Amino acid sequence: MKNIFSAILLILIFSACSNKEPVSVDNSQDLKPSYDTTAIDSFSAGATSEAVIMKIKMSSQKYQDSIKEALKLKAEEKRIAEELEKENKKKQEEEKKKANEEKQNKAPESSEVKQN
């Protein structure tokens, strides 16, 4: 009985181990990235030149908006400077008028004093 039991056990173990089919694992697909990892030299055909990059940058909406904003800022500064110049000229003219009036007022007074 022991022999039969051990024989059945050995047959089951042997059949269980021999029935397994080897699983082929294809690791080459797992290792391939979904994007191009080839390094591009700056002088190679696929490289982007600085001129092209600058054209792309200049054509972007953000860059165009920043240029418009800079132009508006310059125009505003120029307008403020012109207004300040006009105000300064007006103040200088008023000061000259006041100085002339004071001179005219002092001139008759000094002539009256001399006559007395």
Buried (B, 14 or more C-beta within 10 A) or exposed (E): EEEEEEEEEEEEEEEEEEEEEEEEEEEEEEEEEEEEEEEEEEEEEEEEEEEEEEEEEEEEEEEEEEEEEEEEEEEEEEEEEEEEEEEEEEEEEEEEEEEEEEEEEEEEEEEEEEEE
